[in-house]
Amino acid sequence: MGIEILFLLLPVAALSGWLLGRRGTAARRRDDGCLEMPSEYIKGLNYILNEQQDKAIDLFIQMLDVNSETVETHLALGSLFRRRGEVDRAIRIHQNLIARPTLNKSQRALALFELGQDYMRAGLLDRAESLFGELVDSAPHSEAALRYLVDIYQQEKDWDDAIRAAHRLEQCANTDLSFMVAQFYCEQADQALRQGEPSRALKLLRRALGEDRHCVRASIMEGDIERSAGNYKAALKAYQRIEQQDPEYLSEVIQPMLECYKALQRKDDAIDYFKTLLDKYAGISTMLVLADLIEERDGELASTEFITRFLKQRPSVRGMDRLIELNMGQASDTVREKLHVLKDVTDQILTNKSVYNCVHCGFSGKSLHWQCPSCKHWNTIKPIHGVEGE
């Protein structure tokens, strides 16, 4: 048995014996004047010493009657077990507490709240949902219960209930969760797309933008839907909206925007627009698209000179990789062999590096997640910038 368990149970055992002795119901003096301890107390200590902590816990809970003096002890013991990861024991303690008819209203609410947290920790979301649903109208647990419910509904992908709970939490906590609700509508739109209902998805995305006009995800999804349907003007309008929402995400739509411009036979407009973006934000994705357009219009030499000028001001591994590629086509065999070595180096760097990271917890990866897989925050994963990034 771990030393932590020993230190956890001994105070409970001591308190149990003290309370029993104080009431005079389980402790008495022998004829020789020595104090005779209750047999249950001795048995509990034996359980501890023989590493039978489950039996010790059950026994001390039975000995420690629930009353105004011991409720906090039960709650503290259950909370300690939960924090230690021993959720089954925490659940048993809190269930035993709730079953006692002597609890007043506030004590029962607190015990239910603790048990709800036990269920959450154990992954018993349906039971936790039931308890927190009972507590949303019970101060002072209303706000915390609603936060847990929002979390549960997200895990269950029950987006309708998540939206309702988030709206109620906004009122209860006087806080703005529009960015989160917008993501819930985007999740519903994603479900609609998988079910082959793009029209319904567009309606849900408009609701998302109604909640949060800065919702980049809704604009990207709207643009993708319109582009797939051949509505290139509408797609461009949605993609270009991202510049006002959060320009850090422009790299996500540079290629789709180029496709729209080409479908509309507006390459010159594309060059002008991308040059404007490059002047404002100096994004490597924008530069590479412009380099390709310049190559198509003016040839490899013009594209090479354009990339070289850019890299002098803003070094970039991706830019260097493209520059090497262009020069390989013009180089002699000896120079081309050396360029191949450099190209292998840049390829390896680009293959191994992360593309996105969470600005809240630091999680990094190669895929864009709208909810961080690590810290579960929404809208915190962004494209990485710098020499090896965007």
Steps between C-alpha positions, in 0.01 A plus 500: 500500500630846409609735773251758366208267572629442851510871573159540338324237708664544839343846565161358404554210736606734779201725444269202501636377832491847651137556403397163628687559824353848540147368475582227754333236281799299391773572754501428870748472785596161633518429872874568500441851369627439146294617204354214299479590129200387293553172316406657163776758541759231574376296205536801271857558608576135434359534149735794439804317631414189296467707182125439469414862433164430334371328813649777715324767298163322522536448873603857583218638285254289702656619825506863393130584518388775268410810697582869499841425651611233252357598159809704416720205593313271260519757224871561553576129502310445175669797335842371603432161344381662177812713475709188555321333208319250723161595363315185604572576865400865459171392343430256782560765766285764331220254421497393864480865602207578271309198626490643854168675582667735752651730235355846462432649156836674456696196621314273260566738209870505582512120522322471164748744348793295631345177371444661161872579483575137595286379210672743264839368606379143451362576153141431608368800309132403505498481881698822531260673261203395712654636821620830352161544334348477846738766629466771234225666705683453829720789610792516554562211259308631198792645306736209563228247416429676171871502412515126560186450290651695210807279526290182510292598198817574304640158581171339403480719186151603606529844340137610550523452875851649499364817338214526749728440798756754372232767456375433851855515635550838328207638698599332826868598490455829311762392247529488120513150352398597147830371359424157649136491390611589147726194504206284611304618197802422282505149645134462404580631152778243470253226593256631238772486233583140588131423460498662154301812599706803388199735507433423866871535569500852351207599722685376807814689396296821475385437858863455598591834344196653669645389834858599418569706189872422545450125466767406244392138490150597383646710216736223390219243502265735315765566236569129457129422456451776243818403313390135483168617355676713237393827661847653476400862563318406819794284602747786447283732705500252789875437482588870477293566811773324700735797463268703725431206735856379568771543234713231666277244329536642149753229417216247531310650206770630263487192277116481499485871410745442214276221371201736505689775316613254232148360459376856450790569257624789716871426540600865484253581778650213699851644461383844612312362800781270615754783465282708732490216752876451473568868566278490810587165656809360322362145513714229341194322354397821326852551367519147359165534322613832355829342388307231312275760333803710402669190358191422290482856368864613481714185521734325747758777513246762610364261763852426628581869533171562681566222756861617551389855578244370748746269679751782548238680710333197657694171518289187464575128464198453274610793287855364479365158403307652209798712393726194491241317294486779244879525473541125453325527163750761378822365657780290351535135602768579761304784657176298481659222706590749774154650487356153547684478832354832612155393382522180706581710807206737454269207423601329823447817703156554351403135542587486871374837617159578650276736308261611777525567871262588781562846642344392829678174590774465236362186332639468146419286198460482125120530490278795579263425788239755593492355853842425644532123564711574807342789696155482329490877438333623181670729245844477660684296235668726244742458209863520615684809374871565456789357299362143513135600490256731325 
